[in-house]
Amino acid sequence: MRLKPVADGGSCAGEPAPGVVGTGCVGEHLCVKEPTRGEGGTFVEWAGLSATAAGTYSFCVCLGPCLSGRHWTSVPGVLTVGASPFTFSAPTDLTTASTTFTVTLTRTSAGPTPTGWTLKLVPTWRSCTAASDPRFTIPGGPTSTTAAPTATCAGVAMAAGTAQEYVVCACVGEACVPAGGDRDFLIVGAEEGPGAPGWDPAQRWSMRVEALERVVVRGSSLGSYAARSRIGLVDGPCEASPAFVADTALFTVDSDASNATQVVFTTVLPTGIQAGVYAVCGCLVADDAGGNPCLTRGYIDHVGVATLTARIELHRDYVFDLPSNQSLDIRGRDLSLRDRIM
């Protein structure tokens, strides 16, 4: 079972509401977080959710498979979220070529001042209960230099693979809350040309088991990272030790086809991997890096989403002679008259 938040009154077939994080939703129909507990078939619970924007939200559930809007069902009831006690400000033009930047927290309601609070940056499919993304180096906590209820955290540095959206969390002790403001997330874009290396976010692929697949993963400044970088298919969130359904050993780098803007992998996925939609998690490693950084940093880069099939032949091209009626020849195995195309 999977859970997807939507804006109140929104369709379960649409995109997840960006204001609720922690459900592991990384696409229209891909929400990867399983229930944290359940009881007797009558009760399930998702722990660790948080809201990054005030508003009213509804929820939809999918019993699986979750491949289209008709697989999701609305759950009665609504969730009303008030405004966060903190807002944040940060540069709006951050890219993977940026080096360091500053985040400012402002207290908007009664409560502790930002002085002494710590800052966390977590990917949008995680909640503020998760650890800060290790691709950011945050030098200490925010400090306040005036009597005003604001605090700054200067010198935040980025490592490779940071191009995506992040929740800005303000913490005191173990208690962390998302900070809001003019925008819900801190956005790091991919930079073309020279700059810090990183994968392009939100990429999509289709793959078939037992077939030779060529997986092109695009990004920026990847030239010295191609040979040792890794990807894998994961049923769940991208993290230090993800739940691989196809581990990194199944994907081989094609060094001749890889360059500064793409890393090309080849793979033949074995039978036994269930058809479905999976997260593609990766780890960027410089060619001259010592040891195996992927073992310590983990596969925390959410590169995109892969749809895996065991039946349909993929990557076929069709030519239509409009406006006359045309026929499509779909090939594969174990096909049925109940199958549909879009």
C-alpha positions as CSV (number, residue, x, y, z in Angstrom):
1,M,0.0,0.0,0.0
2,R,1.2,3.5,-0.8
3,L,0.0,7.0,0.3
4,K,-0.2,10.2,-1.9
5,P,-1.1,13.7,-0.6
6,V,-3.1,15.9,-2.9
7,A,-4.5,19.4,-2.5
8,D,-8.0,19.4,-1.0
9,G,-10.4,18.8,-3.8
10,G,-7.6,17.7,-6.2
11,S,-7.7,14.5,-8.2
12,C,-6.1,11.3,-7.1
13,A,-4.8,10.9,-10.7
14,G,-2.8,14.1,-10.5
15,E,0.6,15.1,-9.1
16,P,1.2,14.8,-5.3
17,A,0.9,18.0,-3.3
18,P,4.4,19.4,-2.8
19,G,3.4,20.8,0.6
20,V,3.4,17.4,2.3
21,V,6.7,15.4,2.4
22,G,7.7,12.1,3.8
23,T,5.5,9.8,1.7
24,G,8.3,9.2,-0.7
25,C,6.4,10.6,-3.7
26,V,8.7,11.3,-6.5
27,G,6.3,11.2,-9.4
28,E,2.7,11.2,-10.5
29,H,2.1,7.6,-9.5
30,L,5.4,6.7,-7.7
31,C,5.1,7.0,-3.9
32,V,7.7,4.7,-2.5
33,K,7.3,4.8,1.3
34,E,5.5,1.8,2.8
35,P,3.4,2.0,5.9
36,T,5.5,2.1,9.1
37,R,3.1,-0.2,10.9
38,G,-0.3,-1.9,10.6
39,E,-2.6,-4.0,12.6
40,G,-5.0,-6.8,11.7
41,G,-5.8,-5.6,8.2
42,T,-7.9,-2.8,9.7
43,F,-5.3,-0.1,10.4
44,V,-2.1,1.3,8.8
45,E,0.2,4.2,9.7
46,W,2.7,6.3,7.9
47,A,5.1,8.0,10.5
48,G,7.5,10.8,9.8
49,L,5.4,13.0,7.6
50,S,5.7,16.7,7.7
51,A,4.2,19.8,5.9
52,T,6.2,22.5,4.3
53,A,3.3,24.8,3.3
54,A,0.1,25.9,5.0
55,G,-3.1,24.6,3.4
56,T,-5.7,21.9,3.3
57,Y,-4.8,18.5,2.0
58,S,-6.5,15.2,1.2
59,F,-4.9,11.8,0.8
60,C,-5.1,8.9,-1.7
61,V,-4.1,5.3,-1.3
62,C,-3.0,2.6,-3.8
63,L,-3.1,-1.1,-3.0
64,G,-0.8,-1.8,-5.9
65,P,0.2,-1.8,-8.6
66,C,0.3,2.0,-8.8
67,L,0.7,2.6,-12.6
68,S,-2.1,5.0,-13.4
69,G,-4.6,7.4,-11.9
70,R,-7.3,4.7,-11.7
71,H,-5.2,2.8,-9.2
72,W,-5.5,5.5,-6.5
73,T,-8.5,5.9,-4.2
74,S,-9.4,9.0,-2.2
75,V,-9.4,8.6,1.6
76,P,-12.2,10.5,3.5
77,G,-11.1,13.4,5.6
78,V,-8.8,16.4,5.3
79,L,-5.6,17.7,6.9
80,T,-5.4,21.4,7.7
81,V,-1.9,22.8,8.2
82,G,-1.2,26.2,9.7
83,A,1.7,28.4,8.8
84,S,5.3,27.4,9.8
85,P,6.8,29.4,12.7
86,F,9.8,29.9,10.5
87,T,10.5,31.2,7.0
88,F,13.7,30.9,5.1
89,S,15.5,32.9,2.4
90,A,18.3,31.7,0.1
91,P,19.6,32.5,-3.3
92,T,17.1,31.6,-6.1
93,D,19.7,31.0,-8.8
94,L,21.6,28.1,-7.1
95,T,23.0,25.5,-9.5
96,T,25.5,22.7,-9.3
97,A,28.2,25.2,-10.3
98,S,27.6,27.2,-7.1
99,T,30.2,26.8,-4.4
100,T,28.7,28.2,-1.1
101,F,25.6,30.0,-0.2
102,T,23.8,31.5,2.9
103,V,20.4,30.5,4.4
104,T,18.6,32.9,6.6
105,L,15.9,31.9,9.1
106,T,13.2,34.2,10.4
107,R,10.9,33.5,13.3
108,T,7.3,34.4,12.3
109,S,5.5,33.5,15.6
110,A,6.0,33.2,19.3
111,G,8.6,30.6,20.3
112,P,12.4,30.2,20.5
113,T,14.5,32.7,18.6
114,P,16.6,31.2,15.8
115,T,19.8,31.6,17.8
116,G,21.1,28.1,18.7
117,W,18.9,26.3,16.2
118,T,20.5,23.9,13.7
119,L,19.8,23.7,10.0
120,K,19.0,20.6,7.9
121,L,18.5,20.2,4.2
122,V,16.6,17.1,3.2
123,P,15.3,15.9,-0.3
124,T,11.6,16.7,-0.8
125,W,10.5,13.0,-0.6
126,R,11.9,12.9,3.0
127,S,10.6,14.6,6.1
128,C,12.4,16.8,8.6
129,T,12.8,13.7,10.8
130,A,15.4,12.4,8.3
131,A,19.1,13.3,8.6
132,S,20.4,16.3,6.6
133,D,21.6,15.4,3.1
134,P,25.3,14.6,3.3
135,R,25.9,16.4,0.0
136,F,25.7,19.6,1.9
137,T,28.3,20.7,4.4
138,I,26.6,23.0,7.0
139,P,29.2,24.8,9.2
140,G,27.5,24.8,12.6
141,G,24.1,26.1,13.3
142,P,22.5,29.5,12.4
143,T,23.8,32.4,14.4
144,S,22.0,35.7,15.2
145,T,24.0,38.9,15.3
146,T,21.1,41.3,16.1
147,A,18.2,41.5,18.4
148,A,15.8,40.8,15.5
149,P,14.3,37.3,15.2
150,T,16.5,36.3,12.3
151,A,19.5,34.1,12.1
152,T,21.9,33.3,9.2
153,C,23.9,30.1,8.3
154,A,26.7,31.2,6.0
155,G,29.1,29.1,4.0
156,V,26.8,26.1,3.2
157,A,28.8,24.1,0.6
158,M,27.5,21.6,-2.0
159,A,29.1,18.4,-3.2
160,A,28.4,16.4,-6.5
161,G,24.9,15.3,-7.3
162,T,22.9,18.0,-5.6
163,A,20.6,19.1,-8.4
164,Q,17.1,18.7,-7.0
165,E,14.7,20.3,-4.5
166,Y,15.2,20.3,-0.7
167,V,13.1,21.0,2.4
168,V,14.7,23.6,4.7
169,C,14.3,22.3,8.3
170,A,15.0,24.4,11.4
171,C,15.8,22.2,14.5
172,V,16.3,22.6,18.2
173,G,17.4,19.4,19.8
174,E,15.6,16.6,18.1
175,A,12.5,18.7,17.2
176,C,12.6,19.9,13.5
177,V,10.1,21.9,11.5
178,P,10.0,22.8,7.8
179,A,10.5,26.5,7.1
180,G,8.3,28.2,4.6
181,G,8.2,31.5,2.9
182,D,7.8,32.7,-0.6
183,R,8.7,29.2,-1.8
184,D,8.4,25.8,-0.2
185,F,11.8,24.4,-1.2
186,L,15.4,25.2,-1.7
187,I,16.0,24.5,-5.4
188,V,19.4,23.5,-6.9
189,G,19.4,23.4,-10.7
190,A,21.7,21.5,-13.0
191,E,24.4,23.7,-14.6
192,E,25.4,23.2,-18.3
193,G,29.2,23.3,-19.0
194,P,31.9,23.8,-16.3
195,G,30.8,23.5,-12.7
196,A,30.2,21.1,-9.9
197,P,29.1,17.7,-11.4
198,G,25.6,16.5,-10.9
199,W,22.8,14.3,-12.3
200,D,19.9,16.0,-14.1
201,P,16.8,15.5,-11.9
202,A,13.5,13.7,-12.7
203,Q,14.7,11.5,-15.6
204,R,12.6,8.6,-16.8
205,W,13.4,5.3,-18.5
206,S,11.6,2.1,-19.6
207,M,13.4,-1.3,-19.3
208,R,12.6,-4.9,-20.0
209,V,13.9,-7.9,-18.1
210,E,16.2,-10.3,-20.1
211,A,16.8,-7.6,-22.7
212,L,20.0,-5.7,-23.3
213,E,19.2,-2.2,-22.1
214,R,21.2,1.0,-22.7
215,V,20.5,3.5,-19.9
216,V,21.6,7.1,-20.6
217,V,21.8,9.2,-17.4
218,R,22.3,12.8,-18.2
219,G,23.9,15.5,-16.1
220,S,26.6,18.2,-16.1
221,S,30.4,18.1,-15.7
222,L,30.4,14.3,-15.6
223,G,33.6,13.7,-17.6
224,S,35.8,12.8,-14.7
225,Y,33.0,10.9,-12.8
226,A,31.8,8.5,-15.5
227,A,34.0,5.5,-15.0
228,R,33.3,4.8,-11.3
229,S,29.7,6.2,-10.9
230,R,26.9,3.7,-10.1
231,I,23.1,3.4,-10.4
232,G,20.6,0.8,-9.2
233,L,16.8,0.2,-9.1
234,V,15.3,0.7,-5.7
235,D,11.8,-0.1,-4.3
236,G,11.8,2.8,-1.8
237,P,13.7,6.0,-1.1
238,C,17.3,6.7,-2.2
239,E,19.4,6.5,0.9
240,A,22.7,5.2,2.3
241,S,21.7,1.5,2.0
242,P,18.6,1.4,-0.2
243,A,16.4,-1.6,-0.9
244,F,17.8,-2.6,-4.3
245,V,15.7,-4.7,-6.6
246,A,18.5,-4.5,-9.2
247,D,21.8,-3.6,-7.5
248,T,24.7,-1.6,-9.0
249,A,26.6,-4.7,-10.1
250,L,24.0,-5.2,-12.9
251,F,24.8,-1.9,-14.5
252,T,28.1,-1.6,-16.4
253,V,29.5,1.8,-17.5
254,D,30.1,2.2,-21.2
255,S,33.1,4.5,-21.0
256,D,33.4,5.0,-24.8
257,A,29.8,6.4,-24.9
258,S,30.0,8.4,-21.7
259,N,31.1,12.1,-21.7
260,A,30.7,15.3,-19.8
261,T,26.9,15.4,-20.2
262,Q,26.0,11.8,-19.8
263,V,27.0,8.5,-18.3
264,V,25.9,5.5,-20.3
265,F,25.2,2.1,-18.5
266,T,24.3,-1.2,-20.1
267,T,22.4,-4.0,-18.3
268,V,20.5,-7.2,-18.7
269,L,18.1,-7.4,-15.9
270,P,17.4,-11.0,-14.8
271,T,14.0,-12.7,-14.5
272,G,12.6,-12.6,-11.0
273,I,12.5,-8.8,-10.8
274,Q,8.8,-7.9,-10.6
275,A,7.4,-5.5,-13.2
276,G,6.6,-2.1,-11.7
277,V,7.9,1.5,-11.2
278,Y,11.1,1.9,-9.3
279,A,13.4,4.8,-8.2
280,V,16.8,5.0,-9.9
281,C,19.3,5.8,-7.2
282,G,22.9,6.7,-8.0
283,C,26.3,7.7,-6.6
284,L,28.7,10.0,-8.3
285,V,32.4,9.1,-7.8
286,A,35.4,10.9,-9.2
287,D,37.8,8.7,-11.2
288,D,40.7,9.6,-8.9
289,A,38.8,9.1,-5.6
290,G,40.4,6.7,-3.2
291,G,38.6,3.7,-1.7
292,N,34.9,3.2,-2.4
293,P,33.0,6.4,-1.5
294,C,29.6,4.9,-2.4
295,L,30.0,2.5,0.5
296,T,30.3,5.5,2.9
297,R,28.1,8.1,1.3
298,G,25.5,5.7,0.0
299,Y,23.2,5.8,-3.1
300,I,21.4,9.0,-2.0
301,D,21.1,10.6,-5.5
302,H,17.5,10.3,-6.8
303,V,18.3,10.3,-10.5
304,G,14.8,9.4,-11.8
305,V,12.2,6.7,-12.3
306,A,12.3,3.5,-14.3
307,T,9.3,1.5,-15.5
308,L,10.1,-2.2,-15.7
309,T,8.2,-4.7,-17.9
310,A,8.6,-8.4,-18.6
311,R,6.3,-8.6,-21.6
312,I,6.5,-5.7,-24.0
313,E,9.3,-5.2,-26.6
314,L,10.6,-1.7,-26.0
315,H,12.3,1.1,-28.1
316,R,10.4,0.4,-31.3
317,D,9.8,3.3,-33.7
318,Y,6.5,3.8,-35.5
319,V,5.7,6.0,-38.6
320,F,2.1,7.2,-39.2
321,D,0.7,8.3,-42.5
322,L,-1.9,10.8,-41.4
323,P,-4.9,11.3,-41.6
324,S,-5.7,7.7,-42.7
325,N,-6.4,5.0,-40.1
326,Q,-3.3,3.1,-39.0
327,S,-2.4,-0.1,-37.2
328,L,0.2,-0.7,-34.5
329,D,2.0,-3.9,-34.1
330,I,2.9,-4.3,-30.4
331,R,5.3,-7.3,-29.9
332,G,6.3,-9.1,-26.8
333,R,5.3,-12.2,-24.8
334,D,2.3,-13.2,-22.7
335,L,0.2,-10.4,-24.3
336,S,-3.5,-10.3,-23.7
337,L,-6.5,-8.8,-25.5
338,R,-7.1,-6.9,-22.3
339,D,-3.8,-4.9,-22.7
340,R,-4.2,-1.2,-23.6
341,I,-1.9,1.5,-25.0
342,M,-2.0,5.3,-24.7
